Amino acid sequence: MKMMRFGLLLLLVVEMVVYPTIAAEQPSDSEIIARIAPNYNRQDIPKGKVTIFVQLYIKDVMKIDIDANTWDVEFIIRQQWEDSRLQYSIADTREYITASTLGDFATIWVPDTFITNSRAETAVPMERANKLLRIFPDGNIMYSSRYRMTLACPMSLSKFPFDEHNCSIRIGSYAHTVDRIDYSWVVYKSKTPVIVADNALHAGMNLVNVFSHETTAHVGTGDYKSIVGTLLLQRNPYSYKVSLFVPNILLGVLLGLSFLVSHRAPHARMLLLAVLVSLVIGQNYLALRNVPILPYRTCLDCWSYSMAAFCVLAVIGFAISTSVAQFKDCDMEEKLDSPRKLWKDPGTKTDLIFGSLYLVSFIIFQIAFWAMTLA
């Protein structure tokens, strides 16, 4: 019994004395960073040519501005490179050490990466939580940073609202030429170096495809390497189909069928035409007022102008058939006492001609418009 008590007491002494000593001997990440290279200068670029391997994660596409040709996007850039000056060896099981304070970030060299097509940058809240830097024993550095920016995105709206746009994020070095800093895409666990979050797009656009490539800019101060991640975005035309195209098609058919109303009831026909034309013009006006003024025509312009032309054609047909009926002096009771003789009426013949011309033209226009738009 005494031996058992002595053993338990000995274990308690070991736990109270030895374990705290071992824990105290394990330095923190910040202490390791301070000990790695006493003469380390973060202003000096690592020796030789530094290759920056980059992966891009697009977190949120907040806005696409067709007036300013820009898009507001939130994204994360993960960069990895090798700095032999930061090699270290520790006795514990840590796979890497993490720069967790602003002082740690201030002591380590990071590339002067910037977004070349940036228009404006919005500060992300909680600055310290938006940077991550890990140092591995072999000197490899993994640096992740979060951005929220307004980027340039040249757009062509000639097929609006069926337009597609290539919006890019261009990443490169600000001061160092390609012989000192080289950028290259890298694939980790994903199949593409540019990753887009599932719920990133909610600005009325659909993601069609994602591209990535590398390019070199030749300027007076040297050659600068850039990598480009591009999103092919297609506008979702559902709202225009529901609020404009389908109602316009139905109203256009009704305009053609208005020629079946007898010319001998001009007031009823005039009222019907006025209502249909007003609806067509009003719908197209509401759709066009949301489109910026452009120096070229869009698909929406062609649609609106064509529908206005069909409205004018229907009104002209009504005016001509009414005029022909008024100027033709005939005995209605004697000559138009049967359906067969009714077709001999000049006003009815005019309605038949203009109605057929209208419907045929309308069908041809619909086939041509949708074939060109959806091609």
FENSULNOR-V329337 format. One record per residue. N is the residue number from 1. RES is the residue in three letters. PSI is psi in degrees with one decimal (NA if undefined). D_FIRST is the distance of its C-alpha to the first C-alpha in Angstrom with 2 decimals. Layout:
BEGIN
N:RES:PSI:D_FIRST ; N:RES:PSI:D_FIRST
END
This chain:
BEGIN
1:MET:-42.1:0.00 ; 2:LYS:-38.0:3.82 ; 3:MET:-37.8:5.41 ; 4:MET:-42.2:5.16 ; 5:ARG:-38.4:6.36 ; 6:PHE:-38.8:8.65 ; 7:GLY:-41.9:9.98 ; 8:LEU:-38.8:10.89 ; 9:LEU:-39.0:12.50 ; 10:LEU:-41.9:14.33 ; 11:LEU:-38.3:15.70 ; 12:LEU:-38.1:16.91 ; 13:VAL:-41.2:18.67 ; 14:VAL:-43.1:20.30 ; 15:GLU:-36.8:21.54 ; 16:MET:-25.4:22.95 ; 17:VAL:-48.0:24.59 ; 18:VAL:-47.3:25.47 ; 19:TYR:-47.2:26.68 ; 20:PRO:-31.2:29.06 ; 21:THR:-41.7:30.40 ; 22:ILE:-43.6:31.21 ; 23:ALA:-36.9:32.79 ; 24:ALA:-26.2:34.77 ; 25:GLU:-14.6:36.10 ; 26:GLN:110.9:37.65 ; 27:PRO:157.1:41.11 ; 28:SER:168.0:42.90 ; 29:ASP:-41.0:45.98 ; 30:SER:-36.9:48.29 ; 31:GLU:-38.4:46.80 ; 32:ILE:-42.3:47.23 ; 33:ILE:-39.0:50.81 ; 34:ALA:-27.3:51.50 ; 35:ARG:-16.7:50.14 ; 36:ILE:-54.3:51.85 ; 37:ALA:99.3:55.26 ; 38:PRO:-32.3:55.90 ; 39:ASN:19.9:59.62 ; 40:TYR:132.1:59.79 ; 41:ASN:113.2:62.95 ; 42:ARG:-12.8:63.13 ; 43:GLN:-17.8:66.91 ; 44:ASP:130.9:67.17 ; 45:ILE:145.1:67.36 ; 46:PRO:151.7:65.28 ; 47:LYS:148.9:67.25 ; 48:GLY:-169.1:69.46 ; 49:LYS:126.0:70.32 ; 50:VAL:124.8:67.67 ; 51:THR:123.3:67.51 ; 52:ILE:115.5:66.21 ; 53:PHE:128.4:65.02 ; 54:VAL:140.7:65.50 ; 55:GLN:138.9:64.58 ; 56:LEU:131.4:66.11 ; 57:TYR:112.9:64.71 ; 58:ILE:114.4:67.28 ; 59:LYS:-38.3:65.48 ; 60:ASP:130.5:68.40 ; 61:VAL:102.1:72.20 ; 62:MET:-34.4:73.08 ; 63:LYS:143.6:76.88 ; 64:ILE:114.5:79.83 ; 65:ASP:106.4:82.86 ; 66:ILE:-17.9:86.09 ; 67:ASP:-45.0:88.14 ; 68:ALA:-3.7:86.31 ; 69:ASN:50.7:85.30 ; 70:THR:165.3:81.63 ; 71:TRP:138.7:78.30 ; 72:ASP:123.5:75.23 ; 73:VAL:145.2:72.06 ; 74:GLU:128.8:68.36 ; 75:PHE:164.9:66.64 ; 76:ILE:130.6:63.77 ; 77:ILE:123.7:64.38 ; 78:ARG:120.0:61.62 ; 79:GLN:146.0:62.44 ; 80:GLN:133.3:60.75 ; 81:TRP:176.3:61.70 ; 82:GLU:131.6:60.34 ; 83:ASP:101.4:60.00 ; 84:SER:-19.1:58.78 ; 85:ARG:-17.2:58.30 ; 86:LEU:17.6:55.26 ; 87:GLN:143.2:53.26 ; 88:TYR:172.2:49.67 ; 89:SER:128.9:46.29 ; 90:ILE:157.2:42.87 ; 91:ALA:-13.0:39.38 ; 92:ASP:-171.3:38.17 ; 93:THR:10.8:39.16 ; 94:ARG:131.5:42.01 ; 95:GLU:-23.8:45.20 ; 96:TYR:167.2:47.42 ; 97:ILE:153.0:47.60 ; 98:THR:132.5:49.55 ; 99:ALA:106.7:52.06 ; 100:SER:-6.5:51.09 ; 101:THR:161.7:53.04 ; 102:LEU:-29.7:56.71 ; 103:GLY:-36.8:56.00 ; 104:ASP:-43.0:54.61 ; 105:PHE:-32.2:57.74 ; 106:ALA:-12.0:59.89 ; 107:THR:-4.4:58.56 ; 108:ILE:137.5:59.05 ; 109:TRP:133.4:62.38 ; 110:VAL:149.1:63.42 ; 111:PRO:151.6:66.78 ; 112:ASP:55.4:69.64 ; 113:THR:135.5:69.80 ; 114:PHE:164.0:72.22 ; 115:ILE:113.3:74.01 ; 116:THR:-24.5:77.61 ; 117:ASN:29.0:79.16 ; 118:SER:137.1:77.48 ; 119:ARG:-38.5:79.72 ; 120:ALA:154.2:77.18 ; 121:GLU:133.2:73.44 ; 122:THR:131.2:71.59 ; 123:ALA:133.0:68.47 ; 124:VAL:131.4:65.34 ; 125:PRO:157.2:63.05 ; 126:MET:70.5:59.63 ; 127:GLU:-41.2:60.66 ; 128:ARG:-28.3:57.19 ; 129:ALA:-2.1:56.20 ; 130:ASN:13.8:59.19 ; 131:LYS:142.0:58.26 ; 132:LEU:128.3:55.54 ; 133:LEU:124.2:55.14 ; 134:ARG:138.4:52.62 ; 135:ILE:125.4:52.40 ; 136:PHE:156.1:51.09 ; 137:PRO:-31.1:49.90 ; 138:ASP:5.1:53.12 ; 139:GLY:2.5:55.27 ; 140:ASN:139.2:56.30 ; 141:ILE:133.9:56.88 ; 142:MET:119.2:56.94 ; 143:TYR:122.6:58.75 ; 144:SER:134.7:59.42 ; 145:SER:149.0:61.69 ; 146:ARG:138.6:63.23 ; 147:TYR:152.8:66.92 ; 148:ARG:110.1:69.27 ; 149:MET:160.0:72.88 ; 150:THR:117.0:76.48 ; 151:LEU:150.9:77.84 ; 152:ALA:137.7:81.36 ; 153:CYS:90.0:82.24 ; 154:PRO:130.6:85.94 ; 155:MET:145.6:87.16 ; 156:SER:119.5:90.26 ; 157:LEU:23.4:91.10 ; 158:SER:-25.9:94.10 ; 159:LYS:16.3:92.42 ; 160:PHE:133.8:90.97 ; 161:PRO:28.2:89.35 ; 162:PHE:29.6:88.53 ; 163:ASP:154.5:87.64 ; 164:GLU:146.6:84.91 ; 165:HIS:142.9:83.47 ; 166:ASN:101.7:81.48 ; 167:CYS:128.0:79.17 ; 168:SER:158.4:77.30 ; 169:ILE:115.7:74.62 ; 170:ARG:122.6:75.63 ; 171:ILE:132.7:72.94 ; 172:GLY:179.2:73.77 ; 173:SER:141.2:73.45 ; 174:TYR:-41.2:75.51 ; 175:ALA:-18.7:76.17 ; 176:HIS:134.5:75.21 ; 177:THR:174.6:77.46 ; 178:VAL:-21.9:76.41 ; 179:ASP:-9.3:76.15 ; 180:ARG:-42.8:73.24 ; 181:ILE:124.5:71.55 ; 182:ASP:134.0:71.87 ; 183:TYR:141.7:70.71 ; 184:SER:141.0:69.82 ; 185:TRP:150.5:68.55 ; 186:VAL:147.4:65.26 ; 187:VAL:123.8:63.74 ; 188:TYR:-103.5:59.97 ; 189:LYS:-19.4:58.75 ; 190:SER:169.6:62.02 ; 191:LYS:-3.6:65.29 ; 192:THR:146.5:67.27 ; 193:PRO:-15.3:66.83 ; 194:VAL:113.4:68.22 ; 195:ILE:133.5:66.10 ; 196:VAL:127.9:67.48 ; 197:ALA:150.7:65.28 ; 198:ASP:-37.9:66.13 ; 199:ASN:29.1:67.21 ; 200:ALA:-33.6:68.76 ; 201:LEU:119.1:72.38 ; 202:HIS:35.2:73.69 ; 203:ALA:30.3:76.94 ; 204:GLY:15.4:79.30 ; 205:MET:151.4:78.76 ; 206:ASN:141.4:77.38 ; 207:LEU:119.8:75.63 ; 208:VAL:-45.6:77.68 ; 209:ASN:165.2:76.14 ; 210:VAL:131.6:74.14 ; 211:PHE:156.1:75.38 ; 212:SER:136.1:74.11 ; 213:HIS:174.0:76.07 ; 214:GLU:148.8:76.47 ; 215:THR:157.8:79.49 ; 216:THR:128.1:80.77 ; 217:ALA:126.8:83.03 ; 218:HIS:107.5:85.62 ; 219:VAL:-179.5:86.60 ; 220:GLY:-29.0:88.18 ; 221:THR:-1.7:84.91 ; 222:GLY:-169.7:83.52 ; 223:ASP:126.9:81.93 ; 224:TYR:128.2:79.07 ; 225:LYS:137.5:76.82 ; 226:SER:151.5:75.94 ; 227:ILE:143.9:74.14 ; 228:VAL:125.5:75.38 ; 229:GLY:124.7:73.66 ; 230:THR:135.6:76.23 ; 231:LEU:124.3:76.05 ; 232:LEU:110.3:79.02 ; 233:LEU:138.0:79.41 ; 234:GLN:131.7:81.84 ; 235:ARG:141.5:82.97 ; 236:ASN:108.5:82.33 ; 237:PRO:13.6:85.87 ; 238:TYR:-45.3:84.84 ; 239:SER:-36.2:85.87 ; 240:TYR:-35.8:89.28 ; 241:LYS:-42.3:89.84 ; 242:VAL:-41.7:89.14 ; 243:SER:-14.7:90.96 ; 244:LEU:-61.3:93.83 ; 245:PHE:-50.0:94.60 ; 246:VAL:-47.3:94.37 ; 247:PRO:-37.5:96.28 ; 248:ASN:-38.8:98.87 ; 249:ILE:-44.5:99.46 ; 250:LEU:-43.0:100.00 ; 251:LEU:-35.1:102.32 ; 252:GLY:-38.8:104.20 ; 253:VAL:-41.5:104.83 ; 254:LEU:-34.6:106.07 ; 255:LEU:-39.3:108.43 ; 256:GLY:-38.6:109.89 ; 257:LEU:-15.9:110.23 ; 258:SER:-19.3:112.02 ; 259:PHE:-13.8:115.14 ; 260:LEU:-16.0:115.34 ; 261:VAL:131.8:116.17 ; 262:SER:139.6:119.93 ; 263:HIS:-12.9:121.79 ; 264:ARG:-0.5:123.88 ; 265:ALA:66.4:120.87 ; 266:PRO:-34.0:120.45 ; 267:HIS:-43.1:118.67 ; 268:ALA:-42.1:115.90 ; 269:ARG:-38.7:115.47 ; 270:MET:-40.6:115.49 ; 271:LEU:-42.3:112.77 ; 272:LEU:-45.2:110.63 ; 273:LEU:-41.3:111.07 ; 274:ALA:-42.6:110.29 ; 275:VAL:-46.1:107.00 ; 276:LEU:-45.2:105.92 ; 277:VAL:-41.1:106.91 ; 278:SER:-40.6:105.16 ; 279:LEU:-43.1:101.92 ; 280:VAL:-48.9:102.06 ; 281:ILE:-40.6:102.88 ; 282:GLY:-42.8:100.26 ; 283:GLN:-42.7:97.45 ; 284:ASN:-34.0:98.31 ; 285:TYR:-44.0:98.61 ; 286:LEU:-34.3:95.13 ; 287:ALA:-39.0:93.74 ; 288:LEU:-24.5:95.64 ; 289:ARG:-15.3:94.76 ; 290:ASN:-0.8:91.13 ; 291:VAL:131.9:92.23 ; 292:PRO:158.3:92.91 ; 293:ILE:122.7:96.41 ; 294:LEU:154.1:96.61 ; 295:PRO:6.3:99.39 ; 296:TYR:165.9:99.30 ; 297:ARG:151.4:99.34 ; 298:THR:169.5:96.35 ; 299:CYS:-34.9:96.17 ; 300:LEU:-36.9:95.96 ; 301:ASP:-46.5:99.21 ; 302:CYS:-40.9:100.97 ; 303:TRP:-48.1:99.83 ; 304:SER:-44.6:100.97 ; 305:TYR:-38.9:104.33 ; 306:SER:-41.5:104.97 ; 307:MET:-36.2:104.21 ; 308:ALA:-37.9:106.55 ; 309:ALA:-38.9:109.21 ; 310:PHE:-34.7:108.85 ; 311:CYS:-43.9:109.26 ; 312:VAL:-40.2:112.44 ; 313:LEU:-40.7:113.68 ; 314:ALA:-39.9:113.21 ; 315:VAL:-40.7:115.11 ; 316:ILE:-42.1:117.90 ; 317:GLY:-41.6:118.24 ; 318:PHE:-43.6:118.51 ; 319:ALA:-42.1:121.15 ; 320:ILE:-45.5:123.25 ; 321:SER:-37.7:123.23 ; 322:THR:-40.6:124.17 ; 323:SER:-41.6:126.96 ; 324:VAL:-41.3:128.36 ; 325:ALA:-35.8:128.41 ; 326:GLN:-38.5:130.19 ; 327:PHE:-12.3:132.85 ; 328:LYS:111.6:133.65 ; 329:ASP:110.8:136.22 ; 330:CYS:156.7:136.03 ; 331:ASP:102.4:136.74 ; 332:MET:-39.9:133.29 ; 333:GLU:-34.7:134.62 ; 334:GLU:-39.1:137.01 ; 335:LYS:-23.1:135.02 ; 336:LEU:44.2:131.41 ; 337:ASP:4.9:131.73 ; 338:SER:157.1:129.42 ; 339:PRO:-35.2:126.08 ; 340:ARG:-41.5:127.83 ; 341:LYS:-22.7:130.25 ; 342:LEU:-34.4:127.42 ; 343:TRP:-11.6:126.17 ; 344:LYS:-8.2:129.58 ; 345:ASP:126.7:128.82 ; 346:PRO:-37.9:128.46 ; 347:GLY:-41.0:125.61 ; 348:THR:-40.9:123.65 ; 349:LYS:-40.5:124.33 ; 350:THR:-43.0:123.06 ; 351:ASP:-41.2:119.86 ; 352:LEU:-42.9:119.37 ; 353:ILE:-50.0:119.88 ; 354:PHE:-36.7:117.65 ; 355:GLY:-43.0:114.96 ; 356:SER:-43.6:114.85 ; 357:LEU:-42.4:114.85 ; 358:TYR:-50.6:112.02 ; 359:LEU:-40.3:109.76 ; 360:VAL:-44.5:110.33 ; 361:SER:-39.7:109.65 ; 362:PHE:-41.3:106.53 ; 363:ILE:-43.3:105.13 ; 364:ILE:-42.1:105.91 ; 365:PHE:-43.3:104.24 ; 366:GLN:-43.8:101.06 ; 367:ILE:-46.7:100.84 ; 368:ALA:-43.4:101.52 ; 369:PHE:-49.7:99.15 ; 370:TRP:-29.8:96.11 ; 371:ALA:-41.7:96.79 ; 372:MET:-35.9:96.91 ; 373:THR:-42.4:93.98 ; 374:LEU:0.5:91.55 ; 375:ALA:NA:92.62
END
